[in-house]
Amino acid sequence: MRLNGAGQPPLDQEAPIQILTYRYFLAVAETGSVRQAAHELHVSPSAISRQIQNLEHSFQTALFDRRSSGMFLTEEGRILEAHMRNTLREMDLAKSKIQEIHGLMAGTVRFATIEGVMRTWLSPAIARFQRQHEQVTFSGTVTGSPAVYDQLSSDAVDIGVAMEVDLPADIEVIERYPTHFIAVARPDHPLAGCDSITLEALVGCSLAMLNGSFLTRQLVNAASVRIGKTFRVIFEMDNIEMLKLHVLANGGMTILPSYAISQVELSRGDLVAIPMQGTACLACSTVLCKRRDRRMTHAARAFVETLCTVPMTTHP
């Protein structure tokens, strides 16, 4: 084979675009980095760069805007991304139907979820499902509710779990879970012995809270306006697990959805969960959802059916 000056095979205008190239392209589109995409796909960065060059040569246009801060899709790249996702999705569906004919349960279930449900609900459900269906793999991301909806709308994932806020028109709710909130503290906190607690009772308390990107914090801020009170927030975090560790180490109190702390954590006695009550109580729903009219693989459908039988929380 004739090599170019860099010691690589020449770019071929007529070379067919391989499915592997699709996956390389989409990985870079998702991560914004050739190096990160290479790490996730376990290939060399040069292999991915080469395939992207082939794509750009084939389409005679730049598909990425290369900046010091990363790789960003051009308008042409976004068009190609949408078509590539559809093509790979159709192939997954075809593979799933063939596996159904042969009585197999296999494939990858892709999901996006908010953090609160991952440890206490989604991860245990996935583990149980995989014990019964060893050929099914899962690929997921933990992110905020708006990003969950974005990934569903772009067909990047099969299912999503998010708080129900500004639900896009193209998103279909599979199951809706009324979401209750709890105050979480150490057993030595002055309010730890309460059967329930109001938001008004937390005025003056030292609070460790999720930051403003979380709906929980947004609801608390809105409630403070309704009751005309200001809360004393001395620590903010964008990670629920780290927030619980902070309360455990330093005291104070935090407010979380009830599913964000497990029965196992409570049974250890390190933390207590106090139900939030009162007229200013926070209220919303958490939803299991998908893109409307999306055709799911056999494995994704089976997992959804299983997930819908599992309670999202086992305590008030």
Stockholm file with secondary structure:
# STOCKHOLM 1.0

chainA/1-316         MRLNGAGQPPLDQEAPIQILTYRYFLAVAETGSVRQAAHELHVSPSAISRQIQNLEHSFQTALFDRRSSGMFLTEEGRILEAHMRNTLREMDLAKSKIQEIHGLMAGTVRFATIEGVMRTWLSPAIARFQRQHEQVTFSGTVTGSPAVYDQLSSDAVDIGVAMEVDLPADIEVIERYPTHFIAVARPDHPLAGCDSITLEALVGCSLAMLNGSFLTRQLVNAASVRIGKTFRVIFEMDNIEMLKLHVLANGGMTILPSYAISQVELSRGDLVAIPMQGTACLACSTVLCKRRDRRMTHAARAFVETLCTVPMTTHP
#=GR chainA/1-316 SS CCCCTTSSCCCCTTCCCCHHHHHHHHHHHHHSCHHHHHHHHTSCHHHHHHHHHHHHHHHTSCCEEEETTEEEECHHHHHHHHHHHHHHHHHHHHHHHHHHHTTCCCEEEEEEECTHHIIIIIHHHHHHHHHHCTTEEEEEEECCHHHHHHHHHTTSCSEEEEECSSCCTTEEEEEEEEECEEEEECTTSTTTTCSCEESGGGTTSEEEEECTTSHHHHHHHHHHHHHTCCCEEEEEESCHHHHHHHHHHHCCEEEEEGGGSCHHHHHTTSCEEEEEESTTCCCEEEEEEEETTCCCCHHHHHHHHHHTTSCSCSCC
#=GC SS_cons         CCCCTTSSCCCCTTCCCCHHHHHHHHHHHHHSCHHHHHHHHTSCHHHHHHHHHHHHHHHTSCCEEEETTEEEECHHHHHHHHHHHHHHHHHHHHHHHHHHHTTCCCEEEEEEECTHHIIIIIHHHHHHHHHHCTTEEEEEEECCHHHHHHHHHTTSCSEEEEECSSCCTTEEEEEEEEECEEEEECTTSTTTTCSCEESGGGTTSEEEEECTTSHHHHHHHHHHHHHTCCCEEEEEESCHHHHHHHHHHHCCEEEEEGGGSCHHHHHTTSCEEEEEESTTCCCEEEEEEEETTCCCCHHHHHHHHHHTTSCSCSCC
//
